[in-house]
């Protein structure tokens, strides 16, 4: 693939990398590596938070609030990341983003109080906000928008797959090193990723528009204008709403509450961590199948409804059915994760109804909304459990069921929204 560039009246043939070629896969792999890096820190918190709680003297509510702070900060920053990608391209956004996550990891390693951990979470969130949407953007740019859903699903698949093993690796690592040393090693891995990104991450062609050359003030107004234009599309918000409820429930369970629910059921810590890992493995499988199924039948609505129904049924069984065996519980968490992959079609549904040069912005709005919802769904069970345990009694399955009620209600609402949405699958693949 090549293009003709005119330079002072002279035609010059410049080679442009082929979409879907070796260069495309290399850059996509690096973008996915950044997502995995971010997810490793995010999901690893569910494993290290008992150690942090013990060493720093945190309450159960503070443990949940720390996770929620990351989520809310991520959501706010996320709203701008897509518009920046649309206007600056992957290289100018992802390089500083990877550097910020690396700095945040080192800050987390040296945190000594509730407030310093919260500050580290904000730094992590500022860099991480460009990770997932950035990988989706790279997939669309380097493989073509007709493969946007499939490549975005693959991003989540690999991230979830590695997150599952990451939790077990975190558990293993904590038996040999303290959590501070562990996060120092994570920071060193971030430095290596920064170096690779500097050498290899780029865009397939120059991003259209003046970018920062127009001045910071005008650029900021241009970004806000683009965000407002996409925000006026009501169907983007409907997709964002059911995506937030589905993903928020997934993240609340995967980051904090799945292992704790299993501990209340009497499972040992290692088995409880395995149950949480099954959730991420289920999500990995679901993210391979659901986007593929959607493209195969050329429909969004049916896969969304089926996925949410599976997720809800699994959660109801986990929370409210007594006397379940360990294997059954692990299988239910796997099903819960697989059904939750329906949230990936929220990105596709939002992208279906906007222009191609607004894909990054629409994805960021959807992902930002997901993380705003996730913050509440992570924090609410902790608040309910803290009130129930205020008398000093032991944690019981009844208390766990009460704490999980917000998650159940969120999925019920998501199922209703999924049943009411209009079909959005484009007649022309990759077109709005």
C-alpha positions in Angstrom: 0.0 0.0 0.0 1.4 3.4 -0.9 0.4 7.0 -1.2 1.6 10.0 -3.3 3.0 13.0 -1.4 3.5 16.3 -3.3 6.6 18.2 -2.1 7.3 21.5 -3.9 5.7 20.2 -7.2 7.6 16.9 -7.1 5.6 13.7 -6.7 7.1 11.3 -4.2 5.8 7.8 -3.7 5.9 7.0 0.0 5.2 3.5 1.4 2.5 3.2 4.0 2.3 0.0 6.1 -0.4 -2.4 5.0 -3.4 -2.7 7.3 -3.5 -6.1 9.0 0.2 -6.8 8.2 3.1 -7.6 10.4 3.5 -4.0 11.6 -0.1 -3.8 12.4 0.1 -6.9 14.6 3.2 -5.7 16.4 1.6 -2.4 17.3 -1.6 -4.1 18.3 0.3 -6.5 20.5 2.0 -3.6 22.3 -1.3 -1.8 22.8 -2.8 -5.0 24.2 0.3 -5.5 26.4 -0.4 -2.1 27.9 -4.1 -3.1 28.6 -2.8 -6.3 30.3 -0.4 -4.2 32.3 -3.2 -2.0 33.5 -5.6 -4.9 34.1 -2.9 -6.7 36.1 -2.6 -3.8 38.5 -6.4 -3.4 38.6 -7.4 -7.0 39.2 -4.4 -7.7 41.4 -5.8 -5.3 43.9 -8.4 -8.0 44.9 -5.5 -10.2 45.9 -3.2 -7.7 47.6 -5.9 -5.6 49.4 -6.0 -7.9 52.5 -2.2 -7.3 53.0 -2.6 -3.6 52.4 -5.6 -3.5 54.8 -3.6 -5.2 57.5 -0.3 -3.3 57.1 -1.8 0.2 56.9 -4.8 -0.4 59.1 -7.7 0.2 56.7 -11.4 -0.5 57.3 -13.4 -2.7 54.9 -15.1 0.5 53.6 -11.8 2.1 52.9 -10.7 -1.0 50.9 -13.7 -0.6 48.7 -13.3 3.2 48.5 -9.7 2.9 47.3 -10.9 0.6 44.4 -13.8 3.0 43.8 -11.5 6.0 43.7 -9.4 4.5 40.9 -12.6 3.7 39.1 -14.2 7.1 39.4 -10.9 8.9 38.5 -10.5 6.6 35.5 -14.0 7.4 34.4 -13.5 11.1 34.4 -10.2 11.0 32.6 -11.6 8.4 30.2 -14.1 10.8 28.8 -11.3 12.8 27.2 -9.0 10.0 26.1 -11.1 9.0 23.1 -11.4 12.5 21.7 -7.6 12.9 22.1 -7.0 9.6 20.2 -9.3 10.8 17.4 -7.3 14.1 17.1 -3.8 13.1 18.0 -3.5 9.4 17.2 -2.2 6.5 19.2 1.5 7.4 19.5 1.0 10.9 21.1 -1.6 9.5 23.6 -0.3 6.0 24.5 3.3 6.9 25.2 2.6 9.4 28.0 -0.2 7.1 29.2 2.1 4.1 29.7 4.6 6.4 31.5 1.9 7.6 33.9 0.8 4.1 34.8 4.5 3.2 35.5 4.9 6.2 37.8 1.6 5.2 39.6 2.9 1.7 40.2 6.0 3.1 42.0 3.8 5.5 43.9 1.6 2.6 45.1 4.7 0.7 46.2 5.8 3.6 48.4 2.3 4.5 49.8 2.1 4.5 53.6 -1.4 5.8 54.3 -5.0 5.7 53.0 -4.5 9.1 51.4 -1.2 8.2 49.7 -2.7 5.1 48.2 -5.7 7.1 46.9 -3.2 9.6 45.3 -1.4 6.6 43.6 -4.7 5.3 42.3 -5.4 8.7 40.7 -2.0 8.7 38.9 -2.6 5.1 37.8 -6.1 6.1 36.5 -4.8 9.1 34.6 -2.5 6.8 32.5 -4.8 3.8 32.4 -7.7 5.7 30.9 -6.1 5.5 27.5 -5.3 1.8 27.6 -8.4 -0.1 26.7 -9.9 2.5 24.4 -6.4 3.0 22.9 -6.1 -0.7 22.0 -9.6 -0.6 20.5 -8.6 2.5 18.5 -5.4 0.8 17.3 -7.4 -2.2 16.2 -9.8 -0.1 14.2 -7.0 2.0 12.6 -4.6 -0.8 11.7 -7.1 -3.6 10.8 -10.1 -1.5 9.4 -13.4 -0.7 11.0 -15.1 -3.8 9.5 -13.1 -5.8 12.1 -13.6 -3.3 14.9 -15.9 -5.5 17.0 -13.7 -8.6 16.6 -10.4 -6.8 17.4 -12.0 -5.1 20.4 -13.3 -8.4 21.6 -9.8 -9.9 21.2 -8.4 -7.0 23.3 -10.7 -7.9 26.2 -10.2 -11.6 25.7 -6.4 -11.4 26.1 -6.7 -8.9 29.0 -9.2 -11.2 30.8 -7.1 -14.3 30.1 -4.0 -12.8 31.6 -6.0 -11.2 34.5 -7.2 -14.7 35.5 -3.6 -16.0 35.7 -2.4 -12.7 37.1 -4.5 -13.1 40.2 -2.9 -16.5 40.9 0.5 -15.0 40.2 -0.2 -12.2 42.6 -1.2 -14.8 45.2 1.9 -16.8 44.6 4.2 -13.7 44.6 2.8 -12.5 48.0 4.0 -15.7 49.5 7.6 -14.7 48.7 7.6 -10.9 48.6 5.7 -8.2 50.4 3.2 -6.2 48.3 5.5 -3.1 48.2 8.3 -5.1 46.5 5.7 -6.6 44.1 4.6 -3.2 42.9 8.2 -2.1 42.5 8.7 -5.0 40.1 5.5 -4.0 38.3 6.9 -0.5 37.9 10.1 -1.9 36.4 8.0 -3.9 33.9 6.3 -0.6 33.0 9.7 1.0 32.2 10.4 -1.8 29.7 7.0 -1.3 28.1 7.7 2.4 27.8 10.9 1.7 25.9 9.2 -0.7 23.5 6.4 1.8 22.9 8.8 4.6 22.1 10.4 2.5 19.4 7.4 0.8 17.8 4.0 2.4 18.5 2.9 4.7 15.6 -0.2 5.5 13.5 -0.8 3.9 10.0 -1.0 7.4 8.5 -0.9 11.0 9.9 -4.0 11.9 11.9 -6.2 14.4 10.0 -6.6 17.9 11.5 -4.2 20.4 13.0 -3.9 18.7 16.4 -2.0 20.7 18.9 -0.5 23.0 16.3 -3.7 25.1 16.5 -2.8 26.0 20.1 -3.9 24.5 23.4 -7.0 26.7 23.8 -8.4 26.0 20.4 -7.4 22.3 20.6 -9.3 22.0 24.0 -12.4 23.6 22.5 -12.2 21.3 19.5 -12.0 18.2 21.8 -14.9 19.4 23.9 -16.9 20.2 20.7 -16.3 16.7 19.4 -17.3 15.1 22.7 -20.5 17.2 22.8 -21.4 16.2 19.2 -21.2 12.5 20.1 -22.9 13.1 23.5 -25.9 14.3 21.6 -26.5 10.9 20.1 -29.0 9.3 22.5 -28.3 5.7 21.4 -24.7 6.1 22.5 -26.0 6.7 26.0 -28.3 3.7 25.9 -25.4 1.5 24.9 -23.3 3.1 27.7 -26.0 2.6 30.3 -26.4 -1.2 29.8 -22.7 -1.5 29.3 -22.1 0.3 32.6 -24.5 -2.0 34.5 -23.0 -5.2 33.1 -19.4 -4.2 33.3 -19.8 -2.5 36.7 -21.1 -5.8 38.2 -18.3 -7.7 36.5 -15.6 -5.4 37.9 -17.1 -5.2 41.4 -17.0 -9.0 41.6 -13.6 -9.5 39.8 -11.7 -6.7 41.6 -13.0 -7.0 45.1 -16.1 -9.1 46.0 -15.8 -12.5 44.3 -13.1 -13.8 46.6 -14.8 -12.3 49.6 -18.1 -14.0 48.7 -16.3 -17.3 48.4 -14.6 -16.8 51.8 -18.0 -16.3 53.4 -19.1 -19.6 51.9 -16.2 -21.3 53.7 -13.8 -21.7 50.9 -10.0 -21.3 51.7 -8.3 -18.2 50.3 -6.5 -20.0 47.5 -9.8 -21.6 46.3 -11.6 -18.3 46.6 -8.9 -16.7 44.4 -9.4 -19.5 41.9 -13.1 -18.7 41.7 -12.3 -15.1 40.9 -9.8 -16.3 38.2 -12.6 -18.4 36.7 -14.6 -15.2 36.2 -11.9 -13.7 34.1 -11.4 -16.9 32.1 -15.1 -16.9 31.4 -14.9 -13.3 30.3 -12.0 -14.2 27.9 -14.0 -17.0 26.3 -17.1 -14.8 26.1 -15.2 -12.0 24.4 -14.1 -14.4 21.7 -17.6 -15.7 21.2 -20.1 -12.9 21.7 -18.6 -10.3 19.2 -18.1 -13.1 16.7 -21.7 -14.3 17.2 -22.9 -10.7 16.8 -21.1 -10.3 13.4 -22.2 -13.8 12.3 -25.9 -13.1 12.7 -25.5 -9.3 12.0 -27.4 -8.4 15.2 -26.4 -6.7 18.5 -29.6 -7.1 20.6 -29.9 -10.9 20.8 -26.3 -11.5 22.0 -26.6 -8.7 24.5 -29.8 -10.1 26.0 -28.6 -13.6 26.2 -25.2 -12.6 27.7 -26.9 -10.5 30.5 -29.4 -13.3 31.2 -26.5 -15.8 31.7 -24.6 -13.3 33.9 -27.7 -12.6 36.1 -28.6 -16.3 36.5 -25.1 -17.2 37.6 -25.0 -14.4 40.1 -28.4 -15.3 41.6 -27.2 -18.9 42.1 -23.9 -17.9 43.6 -25.5 -15.5 46.1 -28.8 -17.1 47.0 -28.5 -20.9 46.5 -27.1 -22.5 49.6 -25.0 -25.7 49.8 -23.2 -25.4 46.4 -20.1 -27.4 45.8 -16.7 -25.8 45.0 -16.6 -27.0 41.4 -20.2 -25.7 40.9 -19.3 -22.3 42.3 -16.2 -22.0 40.1 -18.3 -23.0 37.0 -20.9 -20.4 38.0 -18.2 -17.7 38.2 -17.0 -18.8 34.7 -20.5 -18.5 33.4 -20.9 -15.1 35.1 -17.8 -13.8 33.3 -18.8 -15.3 29.9 -22.2 -13.6 30.0 -20.6 -10.3 31.1 -18.8 -10.2 27.7 -22.1 -8.7 26.4 -20.7 -5.4 27.6 -18.3 -5.4 24.6 -21.2 -5.0 22.3 -22.0 -1.6 23.9 -18.8 -0.3 22.2 -20.0 -1.8 18.9 -23.5 -0.4 19.3 -22.2 3.1 20.1 -19.8 2.9 17.2 -22.6 1.8 14.9 -24.4 5.2 15.2 -21.5 7.7 14.9 -19.1 8.7 12.2 -15.8 6.8 11.7 -13.8 9.7 12.9 -15.8 9.7 16.2 -15.2 6.0 17.1 -12.6 6.8 19.7 -14.8 9.4 21.3 -17.8 7.1 21.4 -15.8 4.3 22.9 -14.4 6.6 25.6 -17.9 7.8 26.5 -19.1 4.3 26.8 -16.0 3.1 28.8 -16.1 6.2 31.0 -19.8 5.6 31.8 -18.9 2.0 32.5 -16.3 3.0 35.1 -18.6 5.6 36.7 -21.2 2.9 37.3 -18.5 0.5 38.4 -17.3 2.9 41.1 -20.7 2.8 42.7 -21.2 -0.9 42.3 -17.8 -1.6 43.8 -18.4 0.7 46.8 -22.1 -0.1 47.6 -21.6 -3.7 48.8 -18.8 -2.6 51.1 -21.0 0.1 52.7 -23.8 -2.4 53.2 -21.5 -5.0 54.6 -19.8 -2.5 57.0 -23.2 -1.5 58.4 -24.2 -5.1 58.8 -20.9 -6.0 60.6 -20.9 -2.9 62.8 -22.1 -5.0 65.8 -19.0 -7.1 65.6 -20.6 -10.3 64.5 -19.1 -12.7 61.9 -19.7 -12.4 58.2 -22.5 -14.7 57.1 -24.1 -15.7 53.8 -27.2 -13.7 54.6 -25.0 -10.5 55.0 -23.2 -11.3 51.8 -26.6 -11.7 50.0 -27.7 -8.3 51.3 -24.4 -6.7 50.2 -24.7 -8.3 46.7 -28.3 -6.9 46.2 -27.0 -3.8 44.3 -25.2 -6.1 41.8 -28.3 -8.2 41.3 -30.5 -5.1 40.7 -28.0 -3.6 38.3 -28.2 -6.7 36.1 -32.0 -6.8 36.2 -31.9 -3.1 35.0 -29.4 -4.0 32.3 -31.6 -6.9 31.1 -34.5 -4.6 30.8 -32.4 -2.0 28.8 -31.1 -4.8 26.6 -34.6 -5.9 25.8 -35.7 -2.4 24.9 -32.7 -1.3 22.7 -33.1 -0.9 18.9 -31.1 -3.0 16.6 -28.0 -1.0 15.4 -25.9 -3.5 13.4 -24.8 -1.5 10.3 -25.9 -2.6 6.8 -22.4 -1.7 5.7 -19.8 -3.3 7.9 -17.7 -0.8 9.7 -20.0 2.1 8.8 -22.4 4.1 10.9 
